[in-house]
Amino acid sequence: MINSIKELPAEELVYGSMACAGCGGNLALRLALKVLGKNTVVVTTASCLMGVTTFYPQLAFGVTCVTSVFPGTGAVVSGVVAGLKRKGREDVNVLGFVGDGGTVDIGLQALSGAMERGEKFIWLCYDNEAYMNTGTQRSGATPYGAITSTTPGGPNEMWENRPKKDMLAIAVDHGIPYVASASIAYPDDYIKKIQKAMQAPGPAYIQVLAPCPPGWGHATSQTVAMGRLAVQTGIWPLAEHEQGEFRFTHRPVNRKPVGEYLNQQGRFAHLSPETVSAIQADVDAKWDKFNSGCGF
Amino acid sequence: MFERKFINGNAAVAHAVRMIQPEVIAAYPITPQSTIVEKVAEFIAQGELDAEYIKVESEHSALAACFGAVSAGCRVFTATSSQGLAYMCEMLPYVSGNRMPMVMAVANRGMAAPWTIWGDHQDSVSMRDQGWIQLYVENAQEAFDTCLQAYLLSEDSAVRTPVMVCLDGFVVSHTDELVELPDLQAVQQFLPTYQPLYSIDPATPFTFSIGVAPDRYMEYKYSQQLGMDAALHLIPQISARFAAIFGREQAGLIDAYRCADAEYVLVTMGSVTGTARVVADKLRSSGLKTGVLKVRSFRPFPSKALVEVLSQVKGIGILDRNYSFGNQGALGTEVKAALAGNTAQQQIINFIAGLGGRDIKPSDLELMYQKIVQAVELDTVAQPVEFIGLRG
């Protein structure tokens, strides 16, 4: 069991990727592969990470990678799992590494099928809360209030007016053995969750919040800071649902005001104090539910 | 050694799958394909086939799962029809572009709207340019035989291209016929175990299905054409080898029936071919020199073989059970293109019939021959594209 980032092997299994400076998604992938090791197949799909790692000749994976179609990643994962089983290689970790759009929107049907079939695989949704690869268009995982290129600001206030789709609850409702939220800003917590996912007897779903400097509108040096603030404000709780039991893996003692998170990002710069208050009220209501014993 | 069974085309395909022994099968139901994957499931349940059977939630996922399993080095199988094939469309060039061997049965059915479950070739013909080999069969026996040949073709190292085995919905898929099933040993002798060129192995990591820039993309597409060229060469050889082992003549790329001295030939695909032969025989007995040319391989398209048969024919009818709106039937376009530059004086009519499962009756086929004869006699074609059997 690796308990800390200090215990991770030095060897990089994704190296030379063309990701932006400060990319949260790249950090999520690097850490995950250090935990999973070489005995791993990555199935990836249309996303920033596919674009920056699988473009010949700059292939960045040190493990086998199968790139897949946007709506079908869950099914490709199933096919790889079945094929490896057939070849007597059930020891190989099969990791679906997919963005939020490829998970909660276009990839949801195939992922649902894979989760329902109960095959052993890990699905790692690196959640940067929009279609960043194509230029920051909104996805189902875009939070309320965010400006994206398809939910622009302006006098008609087209900014995102719907809450983030609750994919963690959807995963839990599939009855799979392991579901967790994670953050690149809490690597020790994230590392432990990857290991639990490896040991799960069936599908494991981890959604790791991965701040995106160009998409969120913060400095490249502030990726980890944004990840921390998301947790400290209670916007992104760190928790897991394991064999029917929900528990927090990190519980902020005194939640910071959401404004401290929102005000540092260009995508929320347009929000009025009233809207920030409304978002605070939503987060408070969510925590009231958590405190009364509700899980994801 | 063989046994004779009274089964339909879908069951014949399923029996072929039982003997081919794919390691992974992805199954999603759609009429008129469903009984293929049902029968395959039954074989697994009864212990007659040992395969992973992935119960996917859509056709798109059926092909995506096959894609994953081929990456892992497995022989795979799936089947679909119509809207299901359309739903798979995104996956088709992913499989062919990655040069993945695979066989998929397509029980042909018309495309909605209007909604229909009955047969025509619109579904697979509209997927013509997705890089798959397409073989059209005319009866249950040919469906069985072609499935076996399709795997050998697809897995050949020079071909490495996926194959659709297309059988007409209901007319072939659901019509019981006597089918000869060889014993397993003979099948295994014909079709060796699949040896993948590349497969997932953590000890030697690959990135499968890479992205490329404009400076490299065209070479990948050109290599697909080389695979098709190899298939064009190999299809007749595989058919000949099959015939030698199993004692049944095979069509290869095309089947020319009474075409050697024919003056009037109808070009067909699929189940209508048998009826066309009966009609050609009848017209022969009344003195007309009629023939039938079946196109079994629509992709690769056997232009050369076709021209060899048709170059001296006076009148040609091309029967399409599909339509390219705004132009003509797809087979019509292909045959005419193949004959471009042929110097013989010929009259060519493209007939559209049997859309959405409408019967093509012997009288319809007689009418087509009459129209060809008339065009030759008048030395002109009144209507180059004619719908036959429209309601008045």
Interface residues (C-beta under 8 A of the other chain):
Chain A: K38 N39 T40 V41 V43 M50 G51 T54 F55 Y56 L59 F61 G62 V63 T64 C65 V66 T67 S68 V69 P71 G72 T73 G74 A75 V76 V77 S78 G79 V80 V81 A82 G83 L84 K85 R86 K87 R89 V92 Q109 A110 S112 G113 E116 R117
Chain B: E23 V24 A26 E52 I54 K55 V56 E57 S58 H60 S61 A62 L63 A64 A65 C66 F67 G68 A69 V70 S71 A72 G73 C74 V76 E90 M91 Y94 S199 I200 D201 P202 P205 F206 T207 F208 S209 I210 G211 V212 A213 R216
